[in-house]
Amino acid sequence: MFPTSFTYHQAQSIEDAVAVLERNPGAKILAGGHSLIPAMKLRLAAPEALVDIGRIAELREIRVDNDIRIGAMATYDEIRNHVVLAALFPILPEAINVVGDQQVRARGTLGGAIAHADPAADLTAVFQALNGRVKVTGPSGEREIAADDVFVDLWTTSLQPNELLTTIVFPRPAPGTKMVYAKHSHPASGYAVVGVAVVLAMSDGSVSDSRVVITGATSRPARATGAEGALNGHSLTSTTIADAASRASAGLQINGDTYASEEYRAHLVNVITRKALEQAAAR
Ligand SMILES: Cc1cc2nc3c(=O)[nH]c(=O)nc-3n(C[C@H](O)[C@H](O)[C@H](O)COP(=O)(O)OP(=O)(O)OC[C@H]3O[C@@H](n4cnc5c(N)ncnc54)[C@H](O)[C@@H]3O)c2cc1C
């Protein structure tokens, strides 16, 4: 199918992109296009204008200082192949390796994945588990949004329609932090039926702080607070892991569909959490 007609703007700078968004309330940002273009072809999205941000060089920059800053237009491949990033955050290449196929990883961007907020996306959960934040620029300037406040609902974030996500910021992980992404993929689409991102700060052999984030099962990435509570202050023994995993789905609003019922998905959340925690313990 063909998309409805639209005007095309190639933004030359962040300010230019924001100005075009401001002048065109029906406009959408075009990043890698791997979610937006299929949605337009299926007429699930019909933006009146596209603002292509692909030529804005600063949106591709990756900077490693005290904080780690990844430009919104950095592609999955650029992030996966960045040696320093991979050493600091092994969970990034681990999750990217199970996103779509090589074409998707070559063009898809981290900023696009977060802004799109697909409920079965992989990197949204990783972003939240790493306690990231995003910088966004709009007509009244720049603001930051913490990961826990970014995702609102299915395909919905707290960004305003006239705001551009420019940068993803991650705090430097404490030495010894364990991180794992585990996924049960849908056999047809490859998207997560359930994905679990686990980031565990360790102190004297015990978990001092944990972030366990579920994707695929809920309308937006969700912290598994039951599991986190069972991990904090404990060493990663098989008993702790079994206890934490059994609490992973507690309190979550789990969705069902024709492939996986609500009950099955809730069970899978616990199973994949256990798998992720066992892998974390072995690292
Ligand atoms: C065949 C296929 C398989 C896939 N499999 C997976 C998978 O297994 N796991 C997975 O997680 N994803 C998967 N994806 C989705 C892929 O990861 C997308 O590329 C990604 O979700 C969106 O990134 P993008 O750069 O392509 O964004 P686009 O498609 O360009 O944009 C997506 C949305 O975000 C908005 N947007 C993009 N960038 C910004 C920005 N900087 N500021 C504000 N708004 C912005 C756009 O306006 C649009 O609404 C798959 C896609 C395809 C086509």
The ligand as a Gaussian input file, in Angstrom:
#p B3LYP/6-31G(d) Opt

LIG

0 1
 C       11.154000      -6.105000      10.040000
 C       11.314000      -5.352000      11.330000
 C       11.630000      -6.039000      12.480000
 C       11.780000      -5.356000      13.689000
 N       12.077000      -6.065000      14.807000
 C       12.253000      -5.413000      15.971000
 C       12.601000      -6.134000      17.151000
 O       12.752000      -7.350000      17.170000
 N       12.757000      -5.416000      18.301000
 C       12.616000      -4.051000      18.332000
 O       12.786000      -3.468000      19.402000
 N       12.305000      -3.353000      17.237000
 C       12.119000      -3.991000      16.054000
 N       11.811000      -3.278000      14.935000
 C       11.600000      -1.812000      15.036000
 C       12.941000      -1.086000      14.880000
 O       13.683000      -1.282000      16.045000
 C       12.704000       0.412000      14.613000
 O       13.748000       0.832000      13.780000
 C       12.696000       1.309000      15.803000
 O       11.712000       0.913000      16.710000
 C       12.375000       2.744000      15.414000
 O       13.542000       3.400000      15.072000
 P       13.648000       4.210000      13.730000
 O       14.923000       4.978000      13.799000
 O       13.448000       3.325000      12.571000
 O       12.425000       5.278000      13.906000
 P       11.347000       5.791000      12.852000
 O       10.609000       4.657000      12.252000
 O       11.955000       6.783000      11.925000
 O       10.394000       6.600000      13.871000
 C        9.564000       5.911000      14.780000
 C        8.708000       6.938000      15.535000
 O        9.507000       7.691000      16.441000
 C        9.471000       9.097000      16.120000
 N       10.858000       9.581000      16.264000
 C       11.958000       8.984000      15.759000
 N       13.054000       9.651000      16.153000
 C       12.631000      10.687000      16.918000
 C       13.294000      11.722000      17.622000
 N       14.639000      11.818000      17.622000
 N       12.546000      12.630000      18.304000
 C       11.189000      12.522000      18.323000
 N       10.497000      11.556000      17.699000
 C       11.208000      10.645000      16.995000
 C        8.965000       9.163000      14.679000
 O        8.302000      10.383000      14.407000
 C        8.027000       7.972000      14.627000
 O        6.775000       8.323000      15.182000
 C       11.632000      -3.929000      13.729000
 C       11.333000      -3.238000      12.551000
 C       11.167000      -3.925000      11.366000
 C       10.854000      -3.156000      10.103000

